[in-house]
Amino acid sequence: MTAEARLQELAIALPEPPAPVGLYAPVKQSGNLLYVSGQLPTIGGLLPRAGRLGEGVSVEEAQDLARQCAINALALVRQHLGSLDRVAQVVRVGGFVASGDGFTEQPKVVNGASQLLIDIFGDAGRHARAAVGVAQLPAGAPVEVEFLFEVAP
């Protein structure tokens, strides 16, 4: 099954791609590698939840937010490539989790993005990954995720 067909099966409608909030390219292709800048979990340009893990934001909430980061990234990928079916594989995911003192479950949070990629791309969605705790993220977001895809020739 193609990635585009899988999106439909999962009833996921990709939003308008988010605009960059700084002086950077949201997507940059070099050869067959497509880099997607860190995505916040915005919906319609708004951050649905602010805060840090271990200080009021639950792992489950943050997993949903990480999933939204992946949805926003896929919207950018589709805009750039014309179709998600041009993605050969997900190479790497980097997750940043706003973490209070003592919070150590960053990998569980970033699983929200990873699971969506596996659900859409199957085995090609399995990737290398980092899940890092940070003190603060832009706009007070609980999570930010960046992506690296390989594009089919």
Secondary structure, DSSP 8 states (H G I E B T S, - for coil): --HHHHHHHTT---------SSSS-SEEEETTEEEEEEE---BTTB-S----BTTTB-HHHHHHHHHHHHHHHHHHHHHHHS-GGGEEEEEEEEEEEEB-TT---HHHHHHHHHHHHHHHHGGGG--EEEEEEES--GGG-SEEEEEEEEE--
